[in-house]
Amino acid sequence: MRIGEKLAATAAVIGTAVLGGVVAAAPATAAPMDAGIHLTAGHDVGVYGKDVYPVDSNKIAPNLLYPSRPGIPTDGIDADCYTSKGSAVNGHDNRWYHTVYLYYNHNGGKLQKYAWVYAPYVDNSAAANEYLIPDCQY
């Protein structure tokens, strides 16, 4: 087989694979690698064992930090669902995210932790409002 025929055959195989769904692109809504949901609401966020009014006795991990100075990475979370059955805080809604990972980007740490964080303080409940994550149904 000559070089031109090899190139044509290779292109045909690649084209078939792409059309057949073998090659998939990331979805347009793919999150950054260091957090599914970045803190954007301007608050530090407590990490709690329950989706109830946040008190220190319910904390199960260090706070996630929203830096007050530019240039410091913002922390974030990976959440598998949200609930609207938690406590409302300071006049905000009652949505809480159930976390799978906590990203302490300010110091390079990552922690797998099943916990609750108050959605209005994370991202003003945007991930729940835009149905980017499902309702936990509990």
N, C-alpha and C positions, 0 to 999 in steps of 0.2 A: 504494500500500500504506500502510495506517495505521501509526502508531507501535507499537501493540500487536501487529500482525501482523509487523512487522519484528523486534521483540524475540523473539517466539515462533520465527520462522524462524532468527534468530541462535542462540538457545538450542538448537534442533534440530541445527544444523550443529556447534556445539561439542560437544554430547552425542555425536553420531556420531563426531567426531574422537577424543574421549577413549575411547569404547568400541572404536574401530578401532585403537587403539594408537598414534595419531599423537602424543599427548601422553604422555610417559613421565616418571615420577618417578625420582629418584636411588635406588639400592638402599639398604636399611636399613644396610648395612655400609659405606657410602661414607666414605672417609677425609677428614680435613681437607685443605684446599687446600695447606697448607704442608708436608705430609709424609704419605706413605702409612703409614709406621710411625714413630711417635715413640720416642725413647729413653726407656724406662721402667724399665730394670733398675738404675739408679743408677750407671752407669759412663760414662766418656768412652769413645769407640769409635774405634779406628784404622781407616784405610781402606787396603786392601792390594791389590796386583796379583795375589795368589795366595791360595787358601784353605788356607794352611799356617800352622803355628805363627807367630803374629805377631812379626815382628822389624822393627826400624826400616828395614832395607835394602829391605824389600818395600813400604813405604808409598808411595802414589802421590797422596795428597791430605792436607790437614790433618785432624787428629782432629775428630770430631763431639763436641760437649760436652753433658754432662749437668750442669746448673748445681747448685752446692752451696747457692746462695742462692735463696730464693723470689722470684718476680717476674721472673726471667730466663727467656726462652723456651727451651724444650728443642729441640735439633736433631733431625733425623730423616732418613729415606731413602724413596725409592721403590725397591722391589725387584721384579724380574720373576720371580724364582724363588729356591729355596734348594737347597743340596746337603747331604747327610749324609756326604759323602766327604772332608770337610776334616779338619784337625787338631782334636783336642779340646784345650781349654785349662783349666788349673787345676781339673780334676775335673768340668767341665761337659760337655755333649754336643758332638758334632762338627758341628753345623749352622752353615752360613755363608749369608748372603744375598748374592745377586748384585745390585748396585745399578745403577740407571739414572740417578737424580738423588740428590744429597746436598743437604740443606737445612741451612744454617748460620743457623738462626733467631735465634741469639744476636746476630748482627751483620747480619742481613738478606740474607745471601748464598745463592746457589743455584748448584750446579755439576752439569752433566751429566757423569757419570763412570761408566764400566763398571768396577766394582771389586768387592771382597769385603769384607764386614764380619762380625764374629763375632756370630752370632744371640743367644747367651745374654747378651752384653753390651748388645745393642740392646733386646730386649724379653723376655728369658728364653725365646727361641725360640717365642713365642706365635703369631706369624703362620704359622710352619711347623707347629707342633703342631695348630693349628686349621684347617689347610689353606686359609688365606686367600690364599696364593700357591702355585703348583705346584712340584713337585720338578723341578730342572733336568735330571735324568737324566744328569748327568755330574759 
